[in-house]
Amino acid sequence: MGLTATLPRVHTCPECGNHDMRVQIVDGTAIHACGLCGARFGDRAAVEAVADAEEARQRGVAPSIRS
């Protein structure tokens, strides 16, 4: 079984109501992502870690460096 078996199924995006929900592996973490609006759902800590890593990259800082 793959990582998709570890996440509960999400049928509809809570943000926009779209039905195109996908499981994405981002930085080694499995999260749900809406195919329309891009909203991310799943384990709160995992979603926050992915958002923090993306913000670090946008600011030119390596994501593994934490203050």
Secondary structure, 3 states (H helix, E strand, C coil): CCHHHHCCCCCCCCCCCCCCEEEEEECCEEEEEECCCCCEECCHHHHHHHHHHHHHHHCCCCCCCCC
